[in-house]
């Protein structure tokens, strides 16, 4: 059974930083793409960033480029999202995602940026 467990959310002031982590279990993830999506109140869930383990490549939404950085541990089961220069519009529930054929999701962690 696949499980994704997020940690690291919280409340931060504008311009501050947070680091999210996601730990995956239940299978081998080396062929997966793992990353983060977010959903703000009243909005659809949107892509934030991902890492493709097989290629060692990363991708980011335009809204977070230059401010967020995704990384992964060598076990290819843990991903981190370093979020810097946070803005109020980054406030959302952040979900960890693992994708190959199907999507697996974590339970989400709240990030609130106060101004």
C-alpha positions as CSV (number, residue, x, y, z in Angstrom):
1,X,0.0,0.0,0.0
2,X,1.5,3.3,-1.1
3,X,1.7,6.0,1.5
4,X,2.9,9.6,1.1
5,X,3.4,11.5,4.3
6,X,4.1,15.3,4.2
7,X,5.6,17.4,6.9
8,X,6.9,20.9,7.4
9,X,4.0,23.2,6.8
10,X,3.0,26.1,9.0
11,X,2.6,29.8,9.4
12,X,5.3,32.2,8.1
13,X,5.5,35.9,7.4
14,X,5.9,37.3,3.9
15,X,9.4,36.9,2.7
16,X,10.1,34.0,5.0
17,X,11.0,30.4,4.2
18,X,9.6,26.9,4.8
19,X,10.8,23.4,3.9
20,X,8.3,20.7,3.1
21,X,9.2,17.0,3.1
22,X,7.4,14.0,1.8
23,X,8.3,10.5,2.7
24,X,6.9,7.7,0.4
25,X,6.5,4.0,1.2
26,X,4.9,0.9,-0.1
27,X,6.9,0.3,-3.3
28,X,9.9,1.3,-5.3
29,X,9.7,4.8,-6.6
30,X,12.7,5.0,-8.8
31,X,10.6,5.1,-12.0
32,X,8.1,7.6,-10.6
33,X,7.8,11.3,-10.9
34,X,7.4,12.8,-7.4
35,X,6.5,16.3,-6.6
36,X,4.2,18.9,-5.1
37,X,0.8,20.4,-6.0
38,X,-1.1,23.0,-4.0
39,X,-4.7,24.0,-3.6
40,X,-5.8,27.4,-2.3
41,X,-9.3,28.0,-1.0
42,X,-11.8,28.3,-3.9
43,X,-9.2,27.3,-6.5
44,X,-8.3,24.2,-8.3
45,X,-5.3,22.1,-7.4
46,X,-2.2,23.3,-9.3
47,X,1.2,21.9,-10.1
48,X,4.1,23.4,-8.1
49,X,7.2,21.3,-8.8
50,X,8.4,17.8,-9.5
51,X,11.5,15.6,-9.9
52,X,11.8,12.8,-12.4
53,X,13.9,10.2,-10.6
54,X,14.9,8.3,-13.8
55,X,16.2,11.5,-15.5
56,X,17.3,13.4,-12.5
57,X,15.4,16.4,-13.9
58,X,13.1,18.9,-12.2
59,X,10.4,21.2,-13.3
60,X,8.6,24.2,-11.7
61,X,5.5,26.2,-12.2
62,X,6.3,29.7,-13.4
63,X,4.9,31.2,-10.3
64,X,7.5,29.6,-8.1
65,X,10.6,29.6,-10.3
66,X,13.6,31.1,-8.6
67,X,11.9,30.9,-5.2
68,X,11.2,27.2,-4.7
69,X,13.6,24.3,-5.0
70,X,12.8,20.6,-5.1
71,X,15.3,18.0,-4.1
72,X,15.3,14.3,-3.3
73,X,17.2,11.9,-1.1
74,X,19.3,9.2,-2.6
75,X,16.8,6.6,-1.5
76,X,14.4,8.0,-4.1
77,X,11.6,7.9,-1.5
78,X,11.9,11.3,0.0
79,X,11.4,14.7,-1.6
80,X,11.8,18.1,-0.2
81,X,10.5,21.5,-1.2
82,X,12.5,24.5,-0.1
83,X,10.3,27.5,-0.3
84,X,11.9,31.0,0.0
85,X,10.6,34.5,-0.5
86,X,7.1,33.4,0.3
87,X,4.2,35.5,-0.7
88,X,0.6,35.6,0.5
89,X,-0.5,33.9,-2.8
90,X,1.6,30.9,-1.8
91,X,-0.9,30.2,0.9
92,X,-2.5,26.8,0.2
93,X,-2.6,23.2,1.2
94,X,0.4,21.5,-0.3
95,X,0.1,17.9,-1.5
96,X,2.8,15.4,-2.2
97,X,2.3,13.5,-5.4
98,X,3.8,10.3,-6.9
99,X,3.0,9.5,-10.5
100,X,3.7,6.7,-12.8
101,X,0.5,5.3,-14.3
102,X,-1.7,6.4,-11.5
103,X,-1.4,9.3,-9.1
104,X,-0.9,8.8,-5.4
105,X,-1.4,11.7,-3.0
106,X,-0.5,12.6,0.5
107,X,-2.9,14.0,3.0
108,X,-1.7,17.6,2.5
109,X,0.0,20.1,4.7
110,X,-1.1,23.7,5.3
111,X,1.1,26.6,4.4
112,X,0.0,30.0,5.4
113,X,1.9,33.2,4.5
114,X,0.8,36.2,6.5
115,X,1.4,39.8,5.4
